[in-house]
Amino acid sequence: MKVVNIASAKKLNSLVDAPMPELKEGDVLVKIHAVGLNHVDLLWADQKVKPDDTVLGLEMAGEVVDGNNTNYNVGTRVMGLIDNGGYAEYIAVPAERLMPIPVNIDYKKAATIPESFLTAYQTLFTIGDLHDNQTVLIHAGASGVGTAAIQLVKQLIKATVITTSSTKKTDICLEYGADYAIDYRNSDFAEEVQRITDGHGADLILDFIGASYYQQNIKSVAMDGQIILIGNLGGSEIKDVNVMDIIGKRITITGTLLSSRSSEYKAQLINDFSNDVYDLLADDKIKLYVSNEFDLSESAQALTCMREKQNTGKIILNVK
């Protein structure tokens, strides 16, 4: 088997030999066909926050080739949320971390689902408790998680979706179902949110940007609203924080990172997501879009594509 080593970004294109994964009780051996890229991959590669031998990859799609006392038969097509190790030809995965791939979805599109859609589902409903007649502001609306979040809101509840994105990506947000798409380069999104909501503000904000959006988020959020921090693309350190802004609006600010959650948490999340969303996927009510494709041996180029924001959706690696 060959895997990609995370020793440094410049070595990502060097495939190295590794032994076939060993199965534990309840594990499934999967031949990987496609892997979805995520910003955590970029964080691990660029900031070296994991040991050098950590193999990247948090979501994958493939075919079961062996199962150790599980309900998955050889040949079953599956997609899975994994802790790492997706940039590989084979992986051993606990059965509860897998979902069958609906017959109408190919491996490439299936690889865009686990991490992105589960992150969106978790932030919207498990943590965010979004419900009917509320408003959610989704930053980076054209990203993989952003487009997943837009669709989940529109398919599962009756709420208003406002997104932010660059000029060329606002149409993408609208195509996925956003009610309003704000061009953050040419508009003050806080002013726009207040205008759209008649001064109420957004009940929930999903923020991948971080520090550079903090002040505008505070202005955008509604009384008793919640801001969920998912990323730090705009920096991590916030200057001149006035805690009275938070106290005065009774704002809840929550940070979350799905990759570091426990196996039990992830298994329950997968179960809840499957109950609510699997039929929507099987009935083609959810759009799945692959923006850019690379081979496994081109993983460094794929991460560069993400780093430079060249994609308008999910980036995948094809594994042959």
N, C-alpha and C positions, 0 to 999 in steps of 0.2 A: 504494500500500500504506500501511496505517497501523500504527504500532508505539507502544508505551508507552515514554516516556522516563523514566529514573531520576534526573532532575535533583534531585528531592526527593520525599519521600513524598506531599506535598500535590499534586504534579503528576502523580501516577501515573494519575489518571483522565482526563488530557488526551491523547487520541489525536493523534498527529502524523504527518504524511505523511513517507514515506521512499521512496527508490527501490527498485525490485525488485532482490533480491539477484543478484549475478553469479556464475555457476558457474565453478569451477576444474575442472581435470582430475580426474575421479573423484567429483565432487559430484553430488548429487541435489537438485532443487528440490522442496520439499514445501509444499503448501497445508495450513496447520495448521488442525485442527478443535478440538483441546483441548490444554490445557497443565496440567501438574501443578505445584503450588506446593511449595516446599521452604524450610527454614530458612535456607539460603544466600541465597535471595531477600530474606528479611527482614533478614539481616545486611547485604547490599549496600544495601538501601533505607534502613535506620535508621542505619547507621554510616558510610555514604558511603565504603566502602572501594574503590569502583570509580569510574572517570571518570563525569561526569554524563551522558554520552551512551550509557552501557552499557545495553542492553536486557536486562531480567531474563528468567529462564526457562531451566531446565536439562534439562527433559524435555518432550517433546511427542508428539502423535500426529496423523497427517494422511495426505494422499493425494499420491502422486508425480505431478507435473505436467510434469516434464522431468528427463532424466538425461543426464549427460555421460560417455559411454562407461562405463556401469555395467550391472550385471545387473538393475537395477530398472526395470520397464516402467511407462509412464504408466498411472495408475489403480491401482497397487499401494498397498494400505494399509500404512503403516509407523509404527513408534514409534521414537524416537531419544533418545540421550543426547547433549546438546549443551553447549557451553561457556558460552553465553549466547544471547540473542536469541529465546527462545521466546514472549515476549509480543508476538506479531506475527501477521500474516496469512500470510506466506510466509517460508521460510528455506532457505538453501543448506547442505546437510549432507554431509560425506564419507560415501560409501556404507558404509564399515566401521563407522560409528557408528549404523547403522540396523538394525532387526529387523523382519521382516514381522509384521503383526498376525494372530494366529490368527482364523479365520473366526467363532469363537464369541464374540469379544470386540469390543465397540464402541469408538469413539474415546475416549469419556469414561474408560472403565475402562483402556484401553490407555495413556492419559496418566499413570496412576498407577504404571506399571511401571518405566520405565527408571532414574531416579535412586534411587528408594526401594529397589527390589529389587536393583539392582546394588550399592548401598551395603551392604545387608544381606548379600548373597552375599559381597562382598569382605571385610567385617569377620569374618564367621563362618568362612570357609573359606580365602580367599587369605591373609589376615593371621592370623586366629585359629586356623587349623588345628584346628577342632573336629572330633571324631570320636566314634564309637560309645562309649556307656557313660560319657560325660562329662556335666557339668552346665554350662549357660550361664545367666547372669543377664542379662536384657534390661531395662534401664530404659526408661521411656516406652513400655511394651509396647503401648499402644493407638494409638501414632502410626503414620504410614505406614510408616516403616522398621521399627518395632517389630512390627507385624502381619506384615510381609513376612518378618522374621527368624524369627518363631515358626513360620510355615508352611514355610519352607525347611528348618529343622532337622527338623521332623516328617516332611517328605516325602523328604529326602535321606539322613538318618542316624537312628540310634536313640540319642537323647540326651535328657536331662531339661531342660525349659525352665521357668525361674522368671522371672516378670515383676514389675515394680513399676508402679503407676499410681495415680491418684486413686480414691477410693471408687466413684464412678459408672462407672469404666472397667474395673474388675477383671473383670466378667462378659464384656466384649468380649475381653479377653485369653484367657479360658478358651474362648470360642466359636471363637477362631482356633487353638486347640490347645495353649495353655500348660498345663503340668501343675500349676503353682501360680501364683496371682496375689496378690501382696502389696499391700495398701492402705498406701502409705507415709505417709499422714496419721494413721493410727491404729495403726501397728506400726513397730517398729524393724526395718528390712529385714535388717540384718546379723544380728540375733538369729534372725530367721525363716529366713534362708538356712542358718545353722549348724544349726538344729533340723531343717530339711528334709533336709539332707545328712548328718545324724549327725556333725557336726563337721568334715566334710571341706572344705566350702566350695565355691564355684563355680570351675570350671576356667577359665572365660572370662566376662568381664563386658563388655557393650556399654553404654557410658555416654554419654548425650547431655547430662548435667546438669553435670558438671565439679566445680568447687571445693566446693560444698556437700555433695557425696556422697563426697568423697575419703576421709575417715576411715572411713566405713561400708564403702566399697568395700575398703579395706585389711583390715578385719575379715572381710569376706564372701569374699574371694578365697582359693582353695586354695593350698597349698604348690606352688610352681612354676607358679602360675596366671598368667593374663594379663588386664590391664585395657586395653581399647581405648577411647580418648577420641574421640568423634565430634562432640561439641558442648559448649557452655558455657552452657546455659540457666540454670544455678545459679551462674554466676560463673566467673572465670578465675584469680583469685589465691588460692592456698592458703596459709594461715598455719600455723605450728607443724608443719612437716613433719619427721618423724623418719625419716631415711634408713635407720635400722636396721630399721624396719618392713618396708621393701622388701627390704633385704639378707637379713633373717632368714627371710623366706618365699620368697626367690628370685623375687620378682615381676617380671614384665615389664610395663612401662607403655608403650603405643604410642599415638601420635596419628595420625589420618588425616583427610584431606579429599579426597573424590573429585573435586570440581570443579577442583582445581588439578593433577591428575595429567596426564601427557603423553597426547597423542593415541594413541600406540602402546600405552600401558598400558590406556587405555579400550577400544581396539579388541580387545585380547587378552581383557580382562575380559568384554566383550560376547560374544565367541566362546565362552569357557568357560561363561558363564551360559547361552547358547543351547543348548549341548550338554547341560547338566545339567537345565535347567528348562523349555525351550520346550515339550516334549511334555506336561509337567504343566499348563502353561497351556492348551494346545490340548485337553486331556482334562478340563478343568474341575476339576482337582484343587487349584487355587489360588483362594482367594476374593479378589475384587477389589471394594473398596467405596469409593464416592464419598461423602464425608461432607457436603460443602458445594459448591455450584456458583455461579459468578458469571460475568457477561459480561466480555470483555476490557476494556471501558470501566470496569469496576468493580474494577479490580485493587487499588486502595487499600483498598477494603472487604474484599477477599479477604485481604490481608496483615494487616489489623486482626483478622480472624477468627482467623488463625494466631497473631498476637501475643498475643491475649487467651485463647488455648487453648479456643476455642469448638467446635473440631472434634473428632470422635472417629475420625479417619481422614484420608484425603486430601482436599485442597481442589483444585478444578480451575477453570480459566477456559475458558469456551466461546468459540470464535472463529468468527464467522459469515462 
